[in-house]
């Protein structure tokens, strides 16, 4: 039976179903050397955010599985493994099969060697290879075809993220009256960065095919609108309440910021459970009672991990009395391992950890505990509970859910969040977090020192503010505001 929807928005009628498209399904399939297939949950913030929504509402989720398609017989095997892994859920999962060449050029190439660095303001990391663009369009066409096949005319088609910006345009050509929504999980750059993209006009026109275009923060909204004004002559933009209405070639789109969030209650309750409490106690004991600063990130150069490690080393040098009393526990979840730059980053992190530990370790104390794997949810919650501070310093981040999860897990209202001012979460959490510039080693070292010295009353005041904000602006609030903005396009009568 489907769980009862929570929140204020009525459920979508069975007549008007929800179809979600994302590059990856929430379940990834891997093939080992012997050719055996295994299924595992996909990592990353998009899946963390959308899973609770889809599992409540039901609907269809279209995406790739991560394993390269070679022949129809193998694809059929993948379908079977996927069906077994997702049995009993109210969601229908539809795999899009990509060949190894398509994965290389569309995903690793256009998505992660062009769009990802450019949209995170790191243009010098871009490789604008023309063939990537061909594959991007071709694969987007495949997603569009899968969506068209799986949907009925009245469905809401909700496309996720930067890998699929051209899908809506292709669906619109075939089905002009369908309801199309898009959400961008990563930042949107300012015009002087976006203009480097040789296909800038095509991408903006494709985005404007959606009825609703959601971005993470008001800054992303301003940047997107500035790009539209700069690169699409003849466009009209009107401000209405908390969004902009854009008219281009006779079609209207609504652009709005919807800061994404977490299932606060689920995190808070999970973290408060006796089992997690026991494990948190155990972790602290194993670390000989030293205070823990935690970092949790996908392996990615945007997350500022080497910069953070260097800042932590500086902290140990600048405040020698703290040596032996605090350790950084850095979790790095493997990600995009097939991309050379990511493997290089992994080695850089390993070398830095070894170097810093080599320089500062003492009997019974290691400055950095480094974990390079995905942890079970309960272990992650126990770490959030065990840590006196969270050190979350991305160079740029669409939102950063980890910062919100850490606060949700601190039900005793203690602990300090040190947060990059370039994370999308910063404007929401600025009254509680210590904001830092992730490039400022000395500033981060000072913030760590300040966090460790912070009185419990100040910790409490700050943590309560952040928790109250996140509790009110949770993932259900995000979903409700997004669906409410689709009002007029969506018939939202209760089930
Ligand atoms: C993209 C945008 C935006 C991490 N380690 C483990 C684990 N995680 C989970 C966290 C969190 C998620 O992964 C990471 O989400 P983030 O938001 O921090 O980062 P991205 O993956 O880069 O997400 C980002 C997001 O999309 C949503 O729009 O906020 O800006 O880049 O939920 O808990 N989960 C488990 N074990 C781990 O070791 N189980």
Boltz pocket constraint, residues with backbone or C-beta under 6 A from the ligand:
constraints:
  - pocket:
      binder: B
      contacts: [[A, 43], [A, 44], [A, 45], [A, 46], [A, 48], [A, 49], [A, 185], [A, 186], [A, 260], [A, 296], [A, 297], [A, 298], [A, 331], [A, 333], [A, 373], [A, 374], [A, 375], [A, 376], [A, 377], [A, 380], [A, 397], [A, 398], [A, 399], [A, 400], [A, 401], [A, 402], [A, 403], [A, 405], [A, 424]]
      max_distance: 6.0
